[in-house]
Amino acid sequence: MRDKPIILDVLGTRCPIPVKKIRQKLRQIPESSILHVLGDDPESLHDIPVLLVRLGLEPAVISEEEIGWKFIIHN
């Protein structure tokens, strides 16, 4: 497992771009990595959990941030 999480900033992008970028990033990073996604599209609160179910991954830990949300995803 990596010590530092990988950060993916999708702030300012709208559906379906955040999901597409997450899917691409998950393909690029090593297994057992932790991905922190920063986003502000309210649709992501639904779309990202659905993506993770489809990919067979654990649910994301979601926290509200100053501007939007942070999704912690275990690859």
N, C-alpha and C positions, 0 to 999 in steps of 0.2 A: 504494500500500500504506500502511496506517496505521502510525504509529510505535509506538504502544502496543498490546499485545494486548488483546483484549476478554476479560474474565474471566467465566466462568459457573461458579458454585458449586452443585454438586448433592450436596454432602456430606449424608449422612443420608437420601438418597432411594434407593429400590430400583427395580429393573426393573419396568415399562418407563419410569418417569419420567425417568431421565437421558437416554435416547435421545430421548424425546419433546421434552424441553427443548432438547437439542442441535439437533434438526431445526428447531424453531421459531426458535432463535437464528440458525442459518445462513441462514434465509429473511430475517431482519431486517437482517443486517449487510452492508456493502458487499462486493462481490467483491474478492478479494485481501487480505482481512482475515485476521488470525491470531486464533484463538480458543483460549484456555486453559481447559480444563475441569477442575475439581477435584472428584474423586469418591472414594467409599470402598466402592462396591458391587462385590464381586469379579466379578459377572456382566458388569460394564462392560468388563472386560478382553477379553471376547469380543464383546459386543454393539456397542460403539462401532466397532471395526474393521470389523465386518460392515456397519454403517450407512454408513460412509465408502465402502466398495466399492459398495454399492447406489447411492450418490449420485455415484459417479464421481470422488471426491476422493482425494488422496494419503493414504497411511496416516498415522495419527497418530504423533507421537513420544511415547512413554509413559515417564514417569519415576516411580519410587516416591518418595513424599513421606512426611513424618512421620505423617500421617493419610491413608492411601489413595494415590491416584495423581493425576498431572497428565497430561492428554492435550493435546498441542499440535496443533491442527488448522488447516490452511491452506485457506481457503475459495476 
